[in-house]
Amino acid sequence: MPGTPAQEAAVREVVADAGKYQSDPERFLPLHTPDVEIVNFGGRRVAGREALGEAMRAALASPLADVATTVEITGVRFPREGVAVVAAVKRVHDAREEPDGGALPATSGQLTYLLVEEADGAWRISLAQTTPTTF
C-alpha cells in the first residue's frame, strides 16, 4: 500500500528534524512515541521516551556531545495505513580527537526507522535500529 506524497513528505520531515535536533532534547524527544525503542550502533537498547531523554542528556553532558550524525534516506514504504518504514544510511562524525591528535574515524550503518501516524495526525518515530556496516 503506497503512501501519499503528503505522507511521505511528512515522514521525511520527521527524520530530517530528528537529525537537526539531535543535540536538543526538548525538540528531539517529541518526535518519538512514548514507547519508542532505540537500538544504537553498539547494540544498546533504550526503551521509552523518558529513558531516551535520560540517555540523551547523559550523552550530551559527556564527550559524546562532540559526536554528530547524518542520515541519508534511501527508501520509504508504507506497509499499511499509518505505518512507515524508512531505510537510511547513518554516518557518525566524531569531532573528538585520539590521543595522538588525529580525529576518530567516522562510522556508518544501516538505519531502519518505524514511524507511526498517531491520533493527532503527527508522524512519530516508534523504533530506530542501527546496524554497523564495514563497507
C-alpha positions as CSV (number, residue, x, y, z in Angstrom):
1,M,0.0,0.0,0.0
2,P,1.8,3.1,-1.1
3,G,1.6,6.3,1.0
4,T,0.5,9.6,-0.4
5,P,3.1,12.2,-1.4
6,A,2.0,14.2,1.6
7,Q,2.5,11.3,3.9
8,E,5.9,10.6,2.5
9,A,6.9,14.3,2.9
10,A,5.7,14.3,6.5
11,V,7.7,11.1,7.3
12,R,10.8,12.6,5.6
13,E,10.4,15.8,7.6
14,V,10.3,13.9,10.9
15,V,13.5,12.1,10.0
16,A,15.2,15.3,9.0
17,D,14.0,17.0,12.2
18,A,15.5,14.1,14.2
19,G,18.8,14.9,12.6
20,K,18.5,18.6,13.0
21,Y,17.6,18.4,16.7
22,Q,20.0,15.5,17.7
23,S,21.5,17.8,20.4
24,D,18.3,19.4,21.6
25,P,16.3,17.1,23.8
26,E,13.4,19.5,24.1
27,R,12.8,19.3,20.3
28,F,14.1,15.8,19.6
29,L,12.1,13.8,22.1
30,P,8.6,14.9,20.9
31,L,9.4,13.4,17.5
32,H,9.2,10.0,19.2
33,T,6.3,7.9,20.6
34,P,6.1,7.5,24.4
35,D,7.0,3.8,23.9
36,V,9.8,4.3,21.4
37,E,12.7,1.8,21.2
38,I,16.1,2.8,20.0
39,V,19.0,0.4,19.3
40,N,22.3,2.2,18.7
41,F,25.5,1.3,16.9
42,G,26.8,-0.5,19.9
43,G,23.7,-2.6,20.4
44,R,22.4,-0.6,23.4
45,R,18.6,-0.7,23.6
46,V,16.8,2.2,25.1
47,A,13.0,1.7,25.7
48,G,10.7,4.6,26.2
49,R,10.8,8.3,25.6
50,E,11.7,9.1,29.2
51,A,14.6,6.7,29.1
52,L,15.7,8.1,25.8
53,G,15.7,11.6,27.3
54,E,17.9,10.4,30.2
55,A,20.3,8.7,27.8
56,M,20.4,11.7,25.5
57,R,21.0,14.2,28.4
58,A,23.8,12.0,29.8
59,A,25.5,11.7,26.4
60,L,25.3,15.5,25.8
61,A,27.0,16.0,29.2
62,S,29.9,13.8,28.2
63,P,32.5,13.7,25.4
64,L,29.8,12.2,23.2
65,A,28.4,15.7,22.8
66,D,31.1,16.1,20.1
67,V,29.6,13.2,18.0
68,A,27.2,14.2,15.3
69,T,25.2,12.0,12.8
70,T,23.9,12.5,9.4
71,V,21.1,10.4,7.8
72,E,20.5,9.8,4.1
73,I,17.1,8.2,3.4
74,T,17.3,5.5,0.8
75,G,13.7,4.5,0.8
76,V,10.3,5.0,2.4
77,R,7.5,2.5,2.2
78,F,4.1,2.2,3.9
79,P,3.3,-1.5,4.7
80,R,-0.1,-0.5,6.0
81,E,-2.2,2.6,6.8
82,G,-0.5,4.8,9.4
83,V,2.8,2.9,9.4
84,A,6.0,3.9,7.5
85,V,9.3,2.0,7.3
86,V,12.3,4.2,6.4
87,A,15.6,2.8,5.2
88,A,18.6,5.0,5.6
89,V,22.4,5.2,5.8
90,K,23.6,6.7,9.1
91,R,27.0,8.3,9.3
92,V,28.6,9.2,12.6
93,H,31.1,12.0,12.6
94,D,33.3,12.1,15.7
95,A,34.8,15.5,16.5
96,R,36.7,14.1,19.4
97,E,40.4,13.6,19.0
98,E,42.5,10.5,19.6
99,P,45.5,10.9,22.0
100,D,47.8,11.3,19.0
101,G,45.8,14.3,17.8
102,G,44.0,12.6,14.9
103,A,40.2,12.6,14.7
104,L,38.5,9.3,15.4
105,P,37.1,7.7,12.2
106,A,33.5,8.2,11.1
107,T,31.3,5.2,11.4
108,S,28.4,4.2,9.1
109,G,25.5,1.9,9.4
110,Q,22.2,0.9,8.0
111,L,19.4,2.6,9.9
112,T,15.8,1.5,9.9
113,Y,13.1,3.7,11.3
114,L,9.5,2.6,12.0
115,L,7.2,5.6,12.2
116,V,3.5,5.6,13.1
117,E,0.8,8.2,12.4
118,E,-0.7,9.0,15.8
119,A,-4.3,10.1,16.6
120,D,-3.3,13.8,16.3
121,G,-2.2,13.2,12.7
122,A,1.5,13.6,13.5
123,W,4.1,11.0,12.4
124,R,6.4,9.9,15.2
125,I,9.4,7.6,15.4
126,S,8.4,4.3,17.2
127,L,11.6,2.4,16.5
128,A,15.1,3.1,15.3
129,Q,17.6,0.3,14.7
130,T,21.1,0.9,13.5
131,T,23.3,-1.9,12.3
132,P,27.0,-1.0,11.8
133,T,28.5,-1.6,8.3
134,T,32.0,-2.2,7.3
135,F,31.8,-1.2,3.7
